[in-house]
Amino acid sequence: MNIVNKLTLKYMMKNKNRTIVTIVGVIISVAMIAAASSISVSFLNMLQRSTASHTGNWHVAFPNVNGSDITKITSSKDVKDNMISHTVGFGELPNSKSSQRPYVYITEANNFKLSALPLTNGNYPKTKDEIVISTKLLDVAGMDYKIGDKVTFDLGYRTITENNEIITLEKNDKYNNGELFHKTEQKEYTITGIVDASNIDYLSRAGFPIFSGLELSSINSNEQYDVYSEFNEIDKEIYKTSKKLASKVNIEKPEYNSELLLYYGISSDDYFIVTLQIATLIVGVIILIGSVSLIYNAFAISLSERSKTLGMLASVGATKQQKRNSVLFEGLIIGSIAIPIGLVCGYLGIGLTFWLMNPIVMKVFHVTERLRLIISKEGFIGSILFSILVLFISAWYPAKRASKISPIDAIRQSQDINIQPKNIRTLKLTKKLFGFEAELGLKNIKRSKHRYYATLLSMIISIILFLTASSFSVFLNKSFNMAQAPIPYDLAVTVDGDNKEYIKEFIDEITPLKNANISTVSEQLYAFTDLDKDKVSLDVRTRVNLFEGKYPMGVSLVSMDDTALKQYADAVGISFEQLKTDAIKGILVNKFNLKEGHKYTTVEQLSIEAGNFLPFYLYDDNGNMISNEIEIAVMTDELPICMNSYQETISEITVIVSEQSINTLFNQLKQEKDYALYNSYHVYYKTDNANDLEKEIEGVKSNYYDIDSYIYNVVNQRQQQQRLSIIFSIFLYGFVALIAVICTANIINTISTGVQMRKREFAMLKSFGITPRGFERMIRFESLFYGIKALLYGLPISFIVIFLVYKALSRNFDFTFFLPWNSILYSFLGVFILVGSTSIFSIHKIRKDNIIDALKNENL
C-alpha cells in the first residue's frame, strides 16, 4: 500500500464520524437498490403464480385439434409440457337441490397441473373411470359425495323445441323447464378428489363441472381435443412459433393465456409493454438519482474537510493522479464495507416485509401460495454492478476536484471560500427586515460556494425525488384503481323475464333471507336513443359512428329500491323526494372510466345540463317503435352499486331512477301499446357467509321453475381484489417512505456535516462578540434562506418531472392531470423543519466548544 493510501486510511480512522456517516449512506443506497431489484422479481413471480392459479399454467391453447394431429404439437421441441382435454358432455345429477343446474358437465383431461383447478382434497384422476368433483357440487347442489365413493351418471345431450324446431343445447345455455335430456350411455366413476372450480364454474350454466382422467393411449384419431401447451422459452417468439404449430394441425388461430404472458413481459400489446418499461425506468432513475445524491454529498463534504490535507500532500510532491486516487481509494474502502452489508440489509429487510405480508397474500392465493423473496442471479449481479456504478459516479467528480487542488489554494482554502464583494452582496432590505444576523447568515451562505451548492443541490434533489416518488405512487394508484373493478357486493342474483308480478314475488322471498345482511333490489330496462352532435361529448364523437346524422346509443334505465336510492341520492347531492315522483326523472352517470384494450380513460358521455330531457325509444314484439323521454335531475360521476369502476363501452347511457318512476314508465308503455316489458332484475347482497346465502337462494329457486335466474357469488373475487390493492399500496407507499428516508438522511447529513465543518468560523464569530441569541438567529435565518432557495428551484423542476411521469402513465391510463398537493405540503413543511431542527441540534452539540480549541482545530 502506498503512502497516499496509508494517509487516506489514517484520515478515515481519525474522522470516524464522517466515515461512519458515509458508510451508512452507502449502505442505505445499496439496500434500496437490492430491495428494489428483489421486489420487482418477487412481485412479478407473485403475479405469475396468482394468474396461473386462476387461468392455468399454460401459455398457448390449440382448440379442436384432431386426435391424429396431437403429436405434432406435443413432440415439438419448443413445447415443454401439455394438457389435453376432451368434452364428454352432460350427465344427469339425481337429487340436485339446484333447480337451474340439474346436470353435471364432464370433461376428461390429463396433466392437471397446467389447469386452474386447485385441489382442496384428494388426488387428480388418472383414468377415464376416475373423477374429481367441485366444491360447488357439494355446497350448492347439496350432494354428500366423498372421496372414494362410486357414482353413476346417465350421460347424454339436451334439446328444446322452439317453433317446431329441435335445438341442441350447449354448456353455456341455461336450463329451460321444457327441455329434454336424451340418454346415450351410463357410466360409473370413482371420486378421487375435490377441486375448487370457481374460476370456470360460470362456463356451464346448467351443470356443475366435473373432470375425469384421460389416458394418452385412449385418444381417438377421429375426435377433436383441446391442447394447452407450456412453452420452453417465454419470449415474443412464442406468437410466431405457436402460429406455425397451429398451421400444422389446421387450426386457424391459437388462443393465448394473455394475462399470464403479460407478467412474463410478453404481450401482443406493445404499447402497454412500453408503458410498463417507462414506469420501470422512472423507478430506476429515481433510485439512481437518490443514491448518487446521497453518496456524492458525503464525498463532496469529505473533500471540503480534506482540502488542506490534500494541499499539504501536493506541497511534498503528490501528483494529481495520487490525489484523485486518494478519493477513489476512500470510495473503494467504503464500498468494500458498505456494499455487502447493504445487500444483506436490503434482502433481509424486504424478506421480513414479505414475511409480515404473507397472511394477506396467502388469503389472496387461497392459502396455497406465499409471497416469496426471489433473488435472481441477474438481479444479484445487477445490484452489485449498479451499486459500484453509483459509488463510482458519486466519487468521481470530488476525486477530479481533488486532483486540481494546489498547495497554496488548499492552505488558503480558496477552493471553498470566496470573499469577492460582488459574490456576497446582499439586499439592504434583508438587514432592515430581519436584522444584522440575517444579513450575516446570508453572507455566510454565499462565501463558501461549494458547500453552499452542495447543500442546496442536496435539498433540491431531495424535494424533486420525494415529489416524483409521491406523484408516481399516486398516479400508479389511480391507474390501478382504473384497471381494477372492485365489486361493491358479495353476491348477486340476476333474474330475467316478462312476468313482472311473478318475478316480484320471487324477489320478495329472496331479499329477507337469514344470511343477507343488506340487499338492494334493482330493475333494468334497456332502450335506445339517437342524439345530435351538440348533445354528446367529444369522447363519444370520437368513438361512436354517425348514423343518419345522429349518434346511436343505448339507454339503461336502472331503478333501485327506496333505501338504496336514498343513500345514492345523498351521495350525489340531490333530494330523494325529487326522484320519488310519478314523473320520469333520474340521475345520469355521465363520467366513468372506459377500458379500451389495455388503455383506461376517464370519459364523459353527454353535453347536456340538469333539467334537460333525454329522449329514448323501444320496439314492441311487432317491431313498432314506442317513444318516451326522461328528465335528467342531476349529472354525476358517483357510480351506483350496479356499475363497476370501469365500463367497456361508451355507447350505453346509465340513468338511475326510482321504483315509482320505472313503474310509471311501465304503465305508460303498457297503456300505449300493451307492451310486454322484458326486464332484467338484480338483487345485490352484502353478507358474511356468501355460500350459505347461495344455498338459501337455491332453495327458494326450486319453487320457481319458470324463472330464468343466475347467482353470481363474487365474495372471493372482491376480497382478493381488496387484498391485492392492500399489497399494491404497501409496495407503493413503502417505496415513497424509503425515498423519504433517503431524502431526510441526505438533508440531515449535509446540514449537520456543514455545521460541524464550520466550528472555526463559529468560534471566530463568538470571539468577536456575537451573542448566543444572535448566533441562533443567524442559524435560523440561514436555514430559512436554504429552505426558500431549495423550494424556489425544487418545486418548478418537480412539477415538470411530475408532468412527465403523468404523460408516461397516461399512455395507457388517460386521467386528468393533477398535482399531489398533500405531498407538496409535506415537502414544504419538511424542508423547513428538517433544515431548522438539524441546524439547531448541531449548534447545540457544539455550543460548549472552547473558542481557542475550535480556532486551533485542523482536520487531518
Steps between C-alpha positions, in 0.01 A plus 500: 500500500647837400544794737203694362263210563643456849433867573148460362435210737645704788272791410195269488588351841559845651166629369292199606172686513537625144607154378212326680246749364630442146492121542146514638393714203644247256338209693159670475546555126619144432221356717246699297650376172498137619147528641370661181646224281358223719162673536450513124600135449303378803194705411500372140544145629202554730287631212608209278402242762180687582397516135596136439277395791203670328565441131730196501875470456484465123614756244326406173181301434422317175121435487330222305811307396441165330625211711734393218672843503562535874855358482596779259460737795616282788818390319608853413839600643350838596237347726591401856174343621138452395153445637254328269128529568189357340131568560289205613179699542205519738400251763184503708558592865238320708357683801669832419368778723571757228197528275698687235793255497371142495803366310871443518724599211786253456838578345785251482859621515856404592780694668276708727800696635458733200132559582332760720353232724674507840443190708332551835516131588604168348675442166446579134345223286728290276254287307163545331336318790618754760367852562551806715192696605469872577434659837187663354357160416510425871398843631236616251359172366502362854663169405671297772765335280831403658839402369497129415126491422383339178241707311301419188377760249269471203692674220335667202397830344230767547247631250212745493229548240433855378268581210486128411881492475714279726799690634794334675603689812869559575681547831457879500121472453290545812262235625151517347200344668377350172829345389560127455800287597595218262696219663773345288685288757552440869839518667639434846780716646714489813551834677873560562498863606324833546605816311414868514349562156363847578718656227321307225168420667317768301582325169240231567173670588282190533753254643772478762843435344675173589819356350614151416845374404625456145741228395712588197457148367123554477518807272274446199646629173150585371401721794604855590695607805619824656875518559640742760877542462772631728794628294872469579590858416265779604579786264342679207588213269219306668248671268687405184575145618142432612359618167730259316382215723138604445544486123642145530184377672263705280403744775431851374600683817637380836384650828738663748507522877550874452482602865767248603724590206466867592670439836786330318542821303339356186203671345355551156426851625842664451355832607422364846844336534669831415295668773617239752860548388469877539357456851788266589749749357348778713545293817859415399587864431350609834708240683814591304467874563417449866796268552747717309380813682537342843847354436627795293426747776688285749808501277467869407487602867782261581707670231433842656628366832808349338592786269781623724633145545502443123672835450770402748548172310538698179760726666720197574476362148165315467386491138152577368445130440596414859261761640217375278576139591493597868129584472429199279683278749277637774203405284646150450539446875151632573350288219677184618338542841164650403399300191496152667327641808252693283413190295440295815294778661296552184416133454434445872280810515288409202491137611364608839243719322386203290478282812280755674280532190457127446175470703338738250668341200402147602135606505542651155635170369253269675753407772712297254728780382747715691679819414859385465826691500647434157870588456581438138858462383451789260348718772779419747781573254311802369462642853875466561595656167240774541629577852859515374389731218316727745802510731736573212281779359464650847874498569628595155425871498632564852810298401545713190469816710753358746756451226487872415557633853828693518700532827443877536127479417454218748681682783305819426183289438422712195331200341217520754510860622422785265503848645461709185265787592275450199445136595394563858300818441154496665196723475481783753138403551618171654672680787210742549238227509684225686797665668877470493496127581295423189738698280800324657337162450433574133861614447627184672296291257643678197866518607554121480359426158584128481349425840202723413446329164541151651245573772255675267534230232442232764180666616373566145561139397331379818191711422490379139549138602232505766241674282582280200472182708177625662339601172615176337332306780183710487477467121569125516232461766259695279594273208456188716154612610407565137624155399329318788126462524434461871158347544301674776287198585558141612238317297253592227197334345396585143140427400357539148145470379185680390267401787567790734264383775644146506858634512406749770362214711828310463711806587286572806587152626877520447564851639434435874697174523682411821856548369422822311635795703406761239314447173444747220238436231562643156294488182640579155319595184700526178411757237665702221558862406634697203671824599612809309865603496449781750350258755800265522852560624820493297577161661184356340551674164848346463381147586142461369424505128236731361183341362273720291650811660453385860693301760317175589538395865341262745316619811495292816227617739587356841274521801609439859286433803420801718764432767784459251382791284483733800863419589607551139304827469670633814840403352437696178344799678137481401182469703348152501154659474594652162540148359208328672230650280263383229701704251776304328810663644846358567873539575729486198837327564685714249865438585680168550816309411493342155713192427617464140741208473773581754420871496285662769349843445272719711219600262181704494200404291251782458526877464171588663402665827283401794137568417536390134301209364657187349281340228500121460305233317425125509348252258201278564471137392376611155792737445301817568691784665384635836651839596531676832738728689655538845596815689859516623481624859876504558822383331769322698818290490396310816452138397197305630523143627405362158809646326861389530786749520553476123271435203595340170265700278431871475182455300275399791351777714408412859222690676402417859130538579259415782274195503209741474639655180562167329151381597357819349694430180381140502137608527536762225652250259243236584211739444647625173585171329420228752878454496637190676803632683785249509703641786813397681489495880791485741529448873834602652597363840742583776554187707740337744442155351449504125496119461222451755303785343539336159354177640204693642433663161527163323238367740260779403577455128386138513141631536528735197579276202385752239740774610833541321742601773874480561693536826833681485708431812781756492614517861832325432572712194412824679704414807792400283493833317487685831795304636694546178430874530639492856815322381536746213463795739755353741756478221424847367498683831794292621687632197400858583599449864840365394559800275387729784751335735781545247404863438485564875836329554642703212390834646596413858838368388576808289385760755650336809833443328503855373446630854775275636742628235432862604618465859791739441274749325249495786781531757631806316155662505471434872845648558378823337208517743194353330253403773354145529159639410637685199693190399182287505314768303771488237471120472120516481516754218759290318259205523217720376704622201605145414140381517365787288772458236453122488123534454534777238715272287367161609125551459497621135737221396286251695186616319667438165615152606155419645340597169744275312411213734131568432557503123684167522215329687226674300605294199276228644314674783347822372392700805502873567836638613515614861771594746552305825426800723531302823851391406589855397384624840700226676813589305448873571471442873760223505772716346472776760451260791794279398741783417406706804496216753819343364687831511381582852581148623848515348562846649384372838762226480787747438369777727734403783811474280795705621564795269881460511482124430258552214724767342800268526308200358640351178373205304760234444 
